[in-house]
């Protein structure tokens, strides 16, 4: 709503043999700048745990 956008995601990464490698969680906050029609600015944070 308005000029802000919040996106979150959860994921899992697997190695080439199909074994579970790590989990991942990410969040991203974006803002639309009204004086630039096609520009968005994002700040991202991502964390993962290595197994």
mmCIF file of the N, C-alpha and C atoms, coordinates in Angstrom:
data_MODEL
# 
_entry.id   MODEL 
# 
loop_
_atom_site.group_PDB 
_atom_site.id 
_atom_site.type_symbol 
_atom_site.label_atom_id 
_atom_site.label_alt_id 
_atom_site.label_comp_id 
_atom_site.label_asym_id 
_atom_site.label_entity_id 
_atom_site.label_seq_id 
_atom_site.pdbx_PDB_ins_code 
_atom_site.Cartn_x 
_atom_site.Cartn_y 
_atom_site.Cartn_z 
_atom_site.occupancy 
_atom_site.B_iso_or_equiv 
_atom_site.pdbx_formal_charge 
_atom_site.auth_seq_id 
_atom_site.auth_comp_id 
_atom_site.auth_asym_id 
_atom_site.auth_atom_id 
_atom_site.pdbx_PDB_model_num 
ATOM 1   N N  . UNK A 1 1  ? 0.837  -1.184  0.000   1.00 0.00 ? 1  UNK A N  1 
ATOM 2   C CA . UNK A 1 1  ? 0.000  0.000   0.000   1.00 0.00 ? 1  UNK A CA 1 
ATOM 3   C C  . UNK A 1 1  ? 0.881  1.246   0.000   1.00 0.00 ? 1  UNK A C  1 
ATOM 4   N N  . UNK A 1 2  ? 0.495  2.198   -0.748  1.00 0.00 ? 2  UNK A N  1 
ATOM 5   C CA . UNK A 1 2  ? 1.276  3.433   -0.795  1.00 0.00 ? 2  UNK A CA 1 
ATOM 6   C C  . UNK A 1 2  ? 2.615  3.227   -1.458  1.00 0.00 ? 2  UNK A C  1 
ATOM 7   N N  . UNK A 1 3  ? 3.620  3.989   -1.039  1.00 0.00 ? 3  UNK A N  1 
ATOM 8   C CA . UNK A 1 3  ? 4.918  3.914   -1.713  1.00 0.00 ? 3  UNK A CA 1 
ATOM 9   C C  . UNK A 1 3  ? 5.826  2.790   -1.202  1.00 0.00 ? 3  UNK A C  1 
ATOM 10  N N  . UNK A 1 4  ? 5.377  1.988   -0.222  1.00 0.00 ? 4  UNK A N  1 
ATOM 11  C CA . UNK A 1 4  ? 6.237  0.974   0.384   1.00 0.00 ? 4  UNK A CA 1 
ATOM 12  C C  . UNK A 1 4  ? 5.841  -0.427  -0.038  1.00 0.00 ? 4  UNK A C  1 
ATOM 13  N N  . UNK A 1 5  ? 6.829  -1.310  -0.085  1.00 0.00 ? 5  UNK A N  1 
ATOM 14  C CA . UNK A 1 5  ? 6.619  -2.715  -0.410  1.00 0.00 ? 5  UNK A CA 1 
ATOM 15  C C  . UNK A 1 5  ? 7.457  -3.554  0.548   1.00 0.00 ? 5  UNK A C  1 
ATOM 16  N N  . UNK A 1 6  ? 6.847  -4.553  1.180   1.00 0.00 ? 6  UNK A N  1 
ATOM 17  C CA . UNK A 1 6  ? 7.557  -5.477  2.064   1.00 0.00 ? 6  UNK A CA 1 
ATOM 18  C C  . UNK A 1 6  ? 7.402  -6.877  1.490   1.00 0.00 ? 6  UNK A C  1 
ATOM 19  N N  . UNK A 1 7  ? 8.534  -7.576  1.302   1.00 0.00 ? 7  UNK A N  1 
ATOM 20  C CA . UNK A 1 7  ? 8.528  -8.923  0.750   1.00 0.00 ? 7  UNK A CA 1 
ATOM 21  C C  . UNK A 1 7  ? 9.313  -9.835  1.688   1.00 0.00 ? 7  UNK A C  1 
ATOM 22  N N  . UNK A 1 8  ? 8.781  -11.017 1.960   1.00 0.00 ? 8  UNK A N  1 
ATOM 23  C CA . UNK A 1 8  ? 9.500  -12.010 2.753   1.00 0.00 ? 8  UNK A CA 1 
ATOM 24  C C  . UNK A 1 8  ? 9.524  -13.328 1.986   1.00 0.00 ? 8  UNK A C  1 
ATOM 25  N N  . UNK A 1 9  ? 10.526 -14.140 2.272   1.00 0.00 ? 9  UNK A N  1 
ATOM 26  C CA . UNK A 1 9  ? 10.599 -15.448 1.627   1.00 0.00 ? 9  UNK A CA 1 
ATOM 27  C C  . UNK A 1 9  ? 11.318 -16.442 2.528   1.00 0.00 ? 9  UNK A C  1 
ATOM 28  N N  . UNK A 1 10 ? 10.946 -17.698 2.386   1.00 0.00 ? 10 UNK A N  1 
ATOM 29  C CA . UNK A 1 10 ? 11.597 -18.817 3.058   1.00 0.00 ? 10 UNK A CA 1 
ATOM 30  C C  . UNK A 1 10 ? 12.004 -19.806 1.987   1.00 0.00 ? 10 UNK A C  1 
ATOM 31  N N  . UNK A 1 11 ? 13.135 -20.468 2.175   1.00 0.00 ? 11 UNK A N  1 
ATOM 32  C CA . UNK A 1 11 ? 13.568 -21.417 1.162   1.00 0.00 ? 11 UNK A CA 1 
ATOM 33  C C  . UNK A 1 11 ? 14.486 -22.483 1.731   1.00 0.00 ? 11 UNK A C  1 
ATOM 34  N N  . UNK A 1 12 ? 14.755 -23.459 0.911   1.00 0.00 ? 12 UNK A N  1 
ATOM 35  C CA . UNK A 1 12 ? 15.674 -24.535 1.252   1.00 0.00 ? 12 UNK A CA 1 
ATOM 36  C C  . UNK A 1 12 ? 16.584 -24.780 0.055   1.00 0.00 ? 12 UNK A C  1 
ATOM 37  N N  . UNK A 1 13 ? 17.855 -24.964 0.315   1.00 0.00 ? 13 UNK A N  1 
ATOM 38  C CA . UNK A 1 13 ? 18.823 -25.236 -0.733  1.00 0.00 ? 13 UNK A CA 1 
ATOM 39  C C  . UNK A 1 13 ? 19.285 -26.682 -0.634  1.00 0.00 ? 13 UNK A C  1 
ATOM 40  N N  . UNK A 1 14 ? 19.432 -27.312 -1.784  1.00 0.00 ? 14 UNK A N  1 
ATOM 41  C CA . UNK A 1 14 ? 19.859 -28.710 -1.853  1.00 0.00 ? 14 UNK A CA 1 
ATOM 42  C C  . UNK A 1 14 ? 21.126 -28.801 -2.689  1.00 0.00 ? 14 UNK A C  1 
ATOM 43  N N  . UNK A 1 15 ? 22.009 -29.763 -2.358  1.00 0.00 ? 15 UNK A N  1 
ATOM 44  C CA . UNK A 1 15 ? 23.209 -29.939 -3.174  1.00 0.00 ? 15 UNK A CA 1 
ATOM 45  C C  . UNK A 1 15 ? 22.870 -30.745 -4.424  1.00 0.00 ? 15 UNK A C  1 
ATOM 46  N N  . UNK A 1 16 ? 23.845 -30.949 -5.281  1.00 0.00 ? 16 UNK A N  1 
ATOM 47  C CA . UNK A 1 16 ? 23.602 -31.583 -6.581  1.00 0.00 ? 16 UNK A CA 1 
ATOM 48  C C  . UNK A 1 16 ? 23.168 -33.037 -6.466  1.00 0.00 ? 16 UNK A C  1 
ATOM 49  N N  . UNK A 1 17 ? 23.385 -33.684 -5.298  1.00 0.00 ? 17 UNK A N  1 
ATOM 50  C CA . UNK A 1 17 ? 22.934 -35.059 -5.085  1.00 0.00 ? 17 UNK A CA 1 
ATOM 51  C C  . UNK A 1 17 ? 21.532 -35.121 -4.500  1.00 0.00 ? 17 UNK A C  1 
ATOM 52  N N  . UNK A 1 18 ? 20.950 -33.974 -4.212  1.00 0.00 ? 18 UNK A N  1 
ATOM 53  C CA . UNK A 1 18 ? 19.597 -33.923 -3.665  1.00 0.00 ? 18 UNK A CA 1 
ATOM 54  C C  . UNK A 1 18 ? 19.542 -33.926 -2.144  1.00 0.00 ? 18 UNK A C  1 
ATOM 55  N N  . UNK A 1 19 ? 20.687 -33.829 -1.485  1.00 0.00 ? 19 UNK A N  1 
ATOM 56  C CA . UNK A 1 19 ? 20.714 -33.776 -0.022  1.00 0.00 ? 19 UNK A CA 1 
ATOM 57  C C  . UNK A 1 19 ? 20.466 -32.339 0.437   1.00 0.00 ? 19 UNK A C  1 
ATOM 58  N N  . UNK A 1 20 ? 19.761 -32.191 1.548   1.00 0.00 ? 20 UNK A N  1 
ATOM 59  C CA . UNK A 1 20 ? 19.482 -30.869 2.110   1.00 0.00 ? 20 UNK A CA 1 
ATOM 60  C C  . UNK A 1 20 ? 20.782 -30.185 2.480   1.00 0.00 ? 20 UNK A C  1 
ATOM 61  N N  . UNK A 1 21 ? 20.977 -28.944 2.056   1.00 0.00 ? 21 UNK A N  1 
ATOM 62  C CA . UNK A 1 21 ? 22.209 -28.214 2.349   1.00 0.00 ? 21 UNK A CA 1 
ATOM 63  C C  . UNK A 1 21 ? 21.988 -27.135 3.408   1.00 0.00 ? 21 UNK A C  1 
ATOM 64  N N  . UNK A 1 22 ? 20.983 -26.266 3.233   1.00 0.00 ? 22 UNK A N  1 
ATOM 65  C CA . UNK A 1 22 ? 20.759 -25.164 4.179   1.00 0.00 ? 22 UNK A CA 1 
ATOM 66  C C  . UNK A 1 22 ? 19.358 -24.581 4.008   1.00 0.00 ? 22 UNK A C  1 
ATOM 67  N N  . UNK A 1 23 ? 18.855 -23.986 5.051   1.00 0.00 ? 23 UNK A N  1 
ATOM 68  C CA . UNK A 1 23 ? 17.602 -23.238 4.988   1.00 0.00 ? 23 UNK A CA 1 
ATOM 69  C C  . UNK A 1 23 ? 17.912 -21.758 4.843   1.00 0.00 ? 23 UNK A C  1 
ATOM 70  N N  . UNK A 1 24 ? 16.939 -21.007 4.372   1.00 0.00 ? 24 UNK A N  1 
ATOM 71  C CA . UNK A 1 24 ? 17.177 -19.587 4.136   1.00 0.00 ? 24 UNK A CA 1 
ATOM 72  C C  . UNK A 1 24 ? 15.908 -18.797 4.436   1.00 0.00 ? 24 UNK A C  1 
ATOM 73  N N  . UNK A 1 25 ? 16.075 -17.622 5.030   1.00 0.00 ? 25 UNK A N  1 
ATOM 74  C CA . UNK A 1 25 ? 14.972 -16.689 5.266   1.00 0.00 ? 25 UNK A CA 1 
ATOM 75  C C  . UNK A 1 25 ? 15.430 -15.302 4.835   1.00 0.00 ? 25 UNK A C  1 
ATOM 76  N N  . UNK A 1 26 ? 14.534 -14.557 4.185   1.00 0.00 ? 26 UNK A N  1 
ATOM 77  C CA . UNK A 1 26 ? 14.907 -13.232 3.694   1.00 0.00 ? 26 UNK A CA 1 
ATOM 78  C C  . UNK A 1 26 ? 13.743 -12.268 3.855   1.00 0.00 ? 26 UNK A C  1 
ATOM 79  N N  . UNK A 1 27 ? 14.068 -10.997 4.021   1.00 0.00 ? 27 UNK A N  1 
ATOM 80  C CA . UNK A 1 27 ? 13.078 -9.918  4.075   1.00 0.00 ? 27 UNK A CA 1 
ATOM 81  C C  . UNK A 1 27 ? 13.606 -8.755  3.256   1.00 0.00 ? 27 UNK A C  1 
ATOM 82  N N  . UNK A 1 28 ? 12.699 -8.061  2.580   1.00 0.00 ? 28 UNK A N  1 
ATOM 83  C CA . UNK A 1 28 ? 13.097 -6.930  1.735   1.00 0.00 ? 28 UNK A CA 1 
ATOM 84  C C  . UNK A 1 28 ? 12.077 -5.813  1.885   1.00 0.00 ? 28 UNK A C  1 
ATOM 85  N N  . UNK A 1 29 ? 12.564 -4.607  2.055   1.00 0.00 ? 29 UNK A N  1 
ATOM 86  C CA . UNK A 1 29 ? 11.729 -3.415  2.152   1.00 0.00 ? 29 UNK A CA 1 
ATOM 87  C C  . UNK A 1 29 ? 12.040 -2.536  0.955   1.00 0.00 ? 29 UNK A C  1 
ATOM 88  N N  . UNK A 1 30 ? 11.017 -2.152  0.216   1.00 0.00 ? 30 UNK A N  1 
ATOM 89  C CA . UNK A 1 30 ? 11.209 -1.307  -0.954  1.00 0.00 ? 30 UNK A CA 1 
ATOM 90  C C  . UNK A 1 30 ? 10.400 -0.034  -0.851  1.00 0.00 ? 30 UNK A C  1 
ATOM 91  N N  . UNK A 1 31 ? 10.886 1.000   -1.506  1.00 0.00 ? 31 UNK A N  1 
ATOM 92  C CA . UNK A 1 31 ? 10.162 2.269   -1.553  1.00 0.00 ? 31 UNK A CA 1 
ATOM 93  C C  . UNK A 1 31 ? 10.131 2.742   -3.009  1.00 0.00 ? 31 UNK A C  1 
ATOM 94  N N  . UNK A 1 32 ? 8.962  3.183   -3.439  1.00 0.00 ? 32 UNK A N  1 
ATOM 95  C CA . UNK A 1 32 ? 8.785  3.747   -4.773  1.00 0.00 ? 32 UNK A CA 1 
ATOM 96  C C  . UNK A 1 32 ? 8.991  5.254   -4.670  1.00 0.00 ? 32 UNK A C  1 
ATOM 97  N N  . UNK A 1 33 ? 9.846  5.793   -5.502  1.00 0.00 ? 33 UNK A N  1 
ATOM 98  C CA . UNK A 1 33 ? 10.098 7.229   -5.496  1.00 0.00 ? 33 UNK A CA 1 
ATOM 99  C C  . UNK A 1 33 ? 9.183  7.887   -6.526  1.00 0.00 ? 33 UNK A C  1 
ATOM 100 N N  . UNK A 1 34 ? 8.301  8.775   -6.115  1.00 0.00 ? 34 UNK A N  1 
ATOM 101 C CA . UNK A 1 34 ? 7.302  9.327   -7.030  1.00 0.00 ? 34 UNK A CA 1 
ATOM 102 C C  . UNK A 1 34 ? 7.881  10.157  -8.164  1.00 0.00 ? 34 UNK A C  1 
ATOM 103 N N  . UNK A 1 35 ? 9.079  10.713  -8.009  1.00 0.00 ? 35 UNK A N  1 
ATOM 104 C CA . UNK A 1 35 ? 9.659  11.537  -9.067  1.00 0.00 ? 35 UNK A CA 1 
ATOM 105 C C  . UNK A 1 35 ? 10.454 10.707  -10.074 1.00 0.00 ? 35 UNK A C  1 
ATOM 106 N N  . UNK A 1 36 ? 10.613 9.369   -9.837  1.00 0.00 ? 36 UNK A N  1 
ATOM 107 C CA . UNK A 1 36 ? 11.177 8.435   -10.820 1.00 0.00 ? 36 UNK A CA 1 
ATOM 108 C C  . UNK A 1 36 ? 10.127 7.367   -11.082 1.00 0.00 ? 36 UNK A C  1 
ATOM 109 N N  . UNK A 1 37 ? 9.609  7.289   -12.278 1.00 0.00 ? 37 UNK A N  1 
ATOM 110 C CA . UNK A 1 37 ? 8.504  6.369   -12.581 1.00 0.00 ? 37 UNK A CA 1 
ATOM 111 C C  . UNK A 1 37 ? 8.920  4.904   -12.542 1.00 0.00 ? 37 UNK A C  1 
ATOM 112 N N  . UNK A 1 38 ? 10.168 4.582   -12.894 1.00 0.00 ? 38 UNK A N  1 
ATOM 113 C CA . UNK A 1 38 ? 10.581 3.190   -13.004 1.00 0.00 ? 38 UNK A CA 1 
ATOM 114 C C  . UNK A 1 38 ? 11.704 2.829   -12.036 1.00 0.00 ? 38 UNK A C  1 
ATOM 115 N N  . UNK A 1 39 ? 11.806 3.524   -10.923 1.00 0.00 ? 39 UNK A N  1 
ATOM 116 C CA . UNK A 1 39 ? 12.889 3.267   -9.970  1.00 0.00 ? 39 UNK A CA 1 
ATOM 117 C C  . UNK A 1 39 ? 12.306 2.862   -8.628  1.00 0.00 ? 39 UNK A C  1 
ATOM 118 N N  . UNK A 1 40 ? 12.830 1.759   -8.076  1.00 0.00 ? 40 UNK A N  1 
ATOM 119 C CA . UNK A 1 40 ? 12.497 1.328   -6.721  1.00 0.00 ? 40 UNK A CA 1 
ATOM 120 C C  . UNK A 1 40 ? 13.819 1.162   -5.983  1.00 0.00 ? 40 UNK A C  1 
ATOM 121 N N  . UNK A 1 41 ? 13.845 1.499   -4.721  1.00 0.00 ? 41 UNK A N  1 
ATOM 122 C CA . UNK A 1 41 ? 15.029 1.316   -3.893  1.00 0.00 ? 41 UNK A CA 1 
ATOM 123 C C  . UNK A 1 41 ? 14.710 0.249   -2.857  1.00 0.00 ? 41 UNK A C  1 
ATOM 124 N N  . UNK A 1 42 ? 15.594 -0.739  -2.730  1.00 0.00 ? 42 UNK A N  1 
ATOM 125 C CA . UNK A 1 42 ? 15.370 -1.853  -1.811  1.00 0.00 ? 42 UNK A CA 1 
ATOM 126 C C  . UNK A 1 42 ? 16.483 -1.945  -0.784  1.00 0.00 ? 42 UNK A C  1 
ATOM 127 N N  . UNK A 1 43 ? 16.121 -2.400  0.408   1.00 0.00 ? 43 UNK A N  1 
ATOM 128 C CA . UNK A 1 43 ? 17.074 -2.806  1.437   1.00 0.00 ? 43 UNK A CA 1 
ATOM 129 C C  . UNK A 1 43 ? 16.730 -4.257  1.761   1.00 0.00 ? 43 UNK A C  1 
ATOM 130 N N  . UNK A 1 44 ? 17.725 -5.137  1.697   1.00 0.00 ? 44 UNK A N  1 
ATOM 131 C CA . UNK A 1 44 ? 17.481 -6.578  1.877   1.00 0.00 ? 44 UNK A CA 1 
ATOM 132 C C  . UNK A 1 44 ? 18.269 -7.116  3.052   1.00 0.00 ? 44 UNK A C  1 
ATOM 133 N N  . UNK A 1 45 ? 17.713 -8.154  3.669   1.00 0.00 ? 45 UNK A N  1 
ATOM 134 C CA . UNK A 1 45 ? 18.399 -8.896  4.717   1.00 0.00 ? 45 UNK A CA 1 
ATOM 135 C C  . UNK A 1 45 ? 18.131 -10.368 4.464   1.00 0.00 ? 45 UNK A C  1 
ATOM 136 N N  . UNK A 1 46 ? 19.185 -11.170 4.477   1.00 0.00 ? 46 UNK A N  1 
ATOM 137 C CA . UNK A 1 46 ? 19.051 -12.591 4.225   1.00 0.00 ? 46 UNK A CA 1 
ATOM 138 C C  . UNK A 1 46 ? 19.893 -13.337 5.236   1.00 0.00 ? 46 UNK A C  1 
ATOM 139 N N  . UNK A 1 47 ? 19.387 -14.436 5.754   1.00 0.00 ? 47 UNK A N  1 
ATOM 140 C CA . UNK A 1 47 ? 20.142 -15.259 6.682   1.00 0.00 ? 47 UNK A CA 1 
ATOM 141 C C  . UNK A 1 47 ? 19.980 -16.715 6.275   1.00 0.00 ? 47 UNK A C  1 
ATOM 142 N N  . UNK A 1 48 ? 21.010 -17.507 6.478   1.00 0.00 ? 48 UNK A N  1 
ATOM 143 C CA . UNK A 1 48 ? 20.938 -18.934 6.185   1.00 0.00 ? 48 UNK A CA 1 
ATOM 144 C C  . UNK A 1 48 ? 21.762 -19.686 7.220   1.00 0.00 ? 48 UNK A C  1 
ATOM 145 N N  . UNK A 1 49 ? 21.452 -20.962 7.371   1.00 0.00 ? 49 UNK A N  1 
ATOM 146 C CA . UNK A 1 49 ? 22.189 -21.793 8.309   1.00 0.00 ? 49 UNK A CA 1 
ATOM 147 C C  . UNK A 1 49 ? 22.816 -22.948 7.534   1.00 0.00 ? 49 UNK A C  1 
ATOM 148 N N  . UNK A 1 50 ? 24.096 -23.161 7.710   1.00 0.00 ? 50 UNK A N  1 
ATOM 149 C CA . UNK A 1 50 ? 24.797 -24.228 7.013   1.00 0.00 ? 50 UNK A CA 1 
ATOM 150 C C  . UNK A 1 50 ? 24.731 -25.495 7.856   1.00 0.00 ? 50 UNK A C  1 
ATOM 151 N N  . UNK A 1 51 ? 24.330 -26.586 7.232   1.00 0.00 ? 51 UNK A N  1 
ATOM 152 C CA . UNK A 1 51 ? 24.202 -27.868 7.927   1.00 0.00 ? 51 UNK A CA 1 
ATOM 153 C C  . UNK A 1 51 ? 25.401 -28.716 7.603   1.00 0.00 ? 51 UNK A C  1 
# 
